[in-house]
Amino acid sequence: MILARRHVTLLLNALHETGKHRITVKHPCGDVGELLRVRLADPFESTVRFTQSLSEYVDTRGVIQREYGPDAHDDLPDDSAYVRSLVASGVLDISNRDEVTEFVHRHGYRDLEAGHPPVIAGIDANIMPWDMGSVLGIDHVTGGTDDADRSPTNGYALATGVKEELDWHYNQYQTASLVNAFGEEFERVDNQPAGNNREGFLGLYEFRRLMADRNVDLVDCETGDENIVEAYRAFASESRKDVVLFSNDFGFIDLASDAAVPAQHVDFPRTLPRKTTASWDDIADLVYYLTIRFGVLKLPGATLYGVWNGKDGRHWQHEELVVEPRSPKVEAALQRDQKIVDAFDN
């Protein structure tokens, strides 16, 4: 059964309806084990409890490397990618929220009717996969408005060099070693993006989504921080638009500052709380991001595949997972609700 990201709440509904209110999110490999637990309660404030701290997760990856080798180790996201999945979903926030908010208020919310130049946002490759428009509150469609009904930005400036840095095409051909390490579920990931390359695909399709759905200026440049920053500087000087940049790379921020292009560093948490609260929508997004990044995850009564034999560009574009129910009750509830949603969509 294929389930789009926007419909993952149907799976949560099916689990809740069949009495599974406490949801464990596990990797199929027992050595990796449980990542977190969700208590499905209030639609806006359900509890997410982290089973492993970040340091414990780092140790877990080390165990996998010693016991099963580099292929299995590299297929698991590192602690940084794990945290970014939590932030992209809205379950955790960035660490420097106040700094980002101040930066956006200082440079954004332009009064175009008064003749102010529009401001457009550029996003570096290292944060492109993680829905930064929503996370940072800078999107001109969903980012809200101030008291004067002005949006935080007026669009995006997307660098072709960033797209090339995300355009990875290494697929998984070491399936046998993954099956040996993680279990039979990983027989299905053959000839699909492996490890960090799944993160690259998330970024590539986020780039394409912005190109299709948002106001975008394309900034032509080569790869590399210096080339990208210089292209943004030239674009800002030659157009009637101001550019603001966002990155997790201090070197990129320094280059932008030297070029007099306003830039803001984005900090991610370095530790996990014992627990937090999140909406069902946030939890659904978290399930999506984690399943893509880990490749395969298990929830009570269902196994989820972020990559599988036959996944192609259409599945990536529509942000789809494969869900294999292991519980007949969960399967029946999910099929019923999916029919209703499909009828509404059609």
Disulfide bonds with the S-S distance in Angstrom:
none
